[in-house]
């Protein structure tokens, strides 16, 4: 019985990838009209009444024999599974990875053998600290977990949008995570690092200083997942067919360039649209604007590793791109949202130890620890050792093994033999040639609990990161540190942090100390290795230096009033869409406004539902009367004032000047205010928007 899927006939996907319609399957389950499936129990029994439980008399007790009620409530009671202990809030999408050229010289991993090879992918982006229901714009690291369903099994590259980590040894992971999560006695703050426990741990953990510079930078408040980089963080190995190893670090570069928001904006976005990042990815993919990242690899040998300033096994260090250029090897495209969030995004299980032959681990102690941790967590979360039977986790290549039974076993091999070797010539056998062979590195040493001396420099790269930022970015770091530490109630923790900052940049330490009201600077923190001054700044570390040269993928919010110029709006829309950006109309009332020429302008948002923080640039297309009325509305004044304060480009019709003025904005303040005097000006405005923000305004607005 073929039927068109409808909202009421949602699909169930079995582990065999058969799609069954809910309620489908035979005439008994059809209504007389034949178009609406009959509601059934999970056992398939048709249900007569789903509105009333079975009672003894209409006001009497509920009967125990009401198996439909019992099953319905039983199932509902068990809908939740534990959220991830970290990275609980996430959003995923399907896509593919396309290999540019053969990398056979470096790796025998099948996905890298042939130019043009396409490997199915599932990617989940996440924040680390917050619960599943927390807001997207928390100041936090973003997870960037990629599952590639290769022909040699799944490869999970479980990375972040920051190339370093807080700690050098996985044994400290529970401590760093406990410290950032809500404090155990009071259960707050949620999705925030701005509290005593986090900064206490950090201030007692100097190895975190490099990471802290990144987390206090705008990297931790990305404009969207589409505009951020990803990193595998650790040094891995490529191993070729001759069993030769090359070290490799993985990078993802967004095609649309890097972009972040500012903190004042982030706080407001969290209120206006806590799902800002989710919605952005959903809208981009559903409208056919598929986000794309390029995979680039830093390849190096043992000689390079030996000569490099820092230990390549230390996950708190990078190899600057200017020293070792990342080579493009392929692209990742996300082109399909999951059919069901729970089945796919929630149940996807990433594990660092999932690597195909040709990709191997280094001795990075953080990576080694991760390889232990990720298997445990899947059992806890998904409840059965058979979590690989879930379609999202199952390999897409043929697989054969003798693992069997257990809770929810759904892929059970047929036949008599479930072991090997066996005398019946049945079942799979291992293949020394094609199977995974660990790189045969020679290891020896005493059993010790020691941190390598080569891991001891905690400040030099933190300083290098800070000095690689542009002026506005350095200011943002200072402001972020001040904000976070202002929430710390214990003075000694604040002072300890300033003592660390003195080892990174004196000016930064002084600014933060001044804002925190610390009158006398403490002595710099004791450093096992003196911070170095000779590391060259790395421009690749700045977001502003690596912005795009187009406005593609961005969004303009156009505030209209009754009597607005519809043809000007049309021209603006054409210019915006030609750039690959999107326009959304904001109006005083739901539905839209009547234009001067009598036509109707449809609006997507009402002003207080569409504040300017949701847009990359704004335009004010208002009539004289409209402007006058809008000056009386707080939401309209905020729309303008926020756009200006967040250094956004603002186009405006001459009639909008009173609104600008009421919002405290001088229409001639700077080149970021673009008068829409004629149709040509719409194009000029969009070209101006390519700069994304007018950072020169920042000092004036004291962001
Ligand atoms: Fe982790 C999840 C990334 C260190 C233990 N981690 C998790 C996710 C990402 C990362 C992106 C979410 C995956 C998803 O979307 O399902 N983790 C990292 C990076 C690290 C890192 C880039 C350092 C370079 N993690 C790390 C350590 C440990 C863990 C040192 C433990 C020893 N991570 C976990 C975990 C999680 C996890 C507890 C929680 C949910 C999950 O694994 O599936 O096992």
Boltz pocket constraint, residues with backbone or C-beta under 6 A from the ligand:
constraints:
  - pocket:
      binder: B
      contacts: [[A, 84], [A, 85], [A, 86], [A, 87], [A, 90], [A, 124], [A, 125], [A, 126], [A, 142], [A, 143], [A, 144], [A, 145], [A, 158], [A, 159], [A, 160], [A, 162], [A, 164], [A, 165], [A, 169], [A, 170], [A, 171], [A, 173], [A, 231], [A, 232], [A, 233], [A, 234], [A, 315], [A, 345], [A, 348], [A, 349], [A, 350], [A, 366], [A, 369], [A, 370], [A, 373], [A, 374], [A, 377], [A, 378]]
      max_distance: 6.0
